[in-house]
Amino acid sequence: MKNKYNAEIFKKAFMQTVLYKKIIKNFPPDKYTTYYWTETNPDQITTTPRELAFTREIYLQSFYYLKFLLDKNPKHIYDIGCGSNFFKMFIPQIIGISPEPKDNDADINDFYDDDFVKGHQNYFESAFSINALHFRPISEFKKLVLDFMSIIRTGGLGYLALNVQTVMRETGDEEKRQLFGTIKPSNQELTSCFEKLIEEIGIEKFKIIDLTINDEYQSKMNGNIHLLFEKDV
């Protein structure tokens, strides 16, 4: 884990890149300001894609990890659960794979489920998923990571961002009591638990390039777990 993320250092460096210049060209700072997410819910306010990229940690931090995937110059980078992904607007290598079969987006090639995983073993040279695969209880966490890792070729890179709060919401009270002795574990207990689960998986399966687990679990948009790895076997 030698490439620890530092928001301020990365932000300054990223502002010098060609990718940043593309973003600014399409979303000039003087023209894009805060706007309403939906007309029917004017109290729910968000910001432009440009601002999201540089103010909310999930996007800035995810750009940091995507840079590692891009540096290997892959022909394609597969985005599991792309939705309205901001990145694919500026990174042509990105191909969307939806986690929902009902998604009819023109950019979607397929949808991610157990059959997809079985049919794409050691298939992709590079793949990532940002806050799309975490709607499972903690008992399925190892399978979630192993499945995602299995679709990447040996020597390939993967990046996985998950929302801890969503995982915990999907986890039953009894399972929480068995794991933590309480149904409301502290942030420190959660961090320790997920670190242990990831490191148990990673011992023989992949090389962890970076692992960060944030202690702020309140924001629905924030990716609390960020795992960047290289596939070993």
Sequence and secondary structure as in RCSB ss.txt:
>XXXX:A:sequence
MKNKYNAEIFKKAFMQTVLYKKIIKNFPPDKYTTYYWTETNPDQITTTPRELAFTREIYLQSFYYLKFLLDKNPK
HIYDIGCGSNFFKMFIPQIIGISPEPKDNDADINDFYDDDFVKGHQNYFESAFSINALHFRPISEFKKLVLDFMS
IIRTGGLGYLALNVQTVMRETGDEEKRQLFGTIKPSNQELTSCFEKLIEEIGIEKFKIIDLTINDEYQSKMNGNI
HLLFEKDV
>XXXX:A:secstr
      HHHHHHHHTTSHHHHHHHHHS TTT   EEEETTEEEEEE  HHHHHHHSHHHHHHHHHHHHHHHT  S
 EEEET TT SGGGT TTEEEEES TT   TTEEEE SHHHHHHTTT EEEEEEESSS  S GGGHHHHHHHHHH
TEEEEEEEEEEE HHHHHHHS HHHHHHHHSSSS  HHHHHHHHHHHHHHHHHHHEEEEEEEE S    SS   E
EEEEEE  
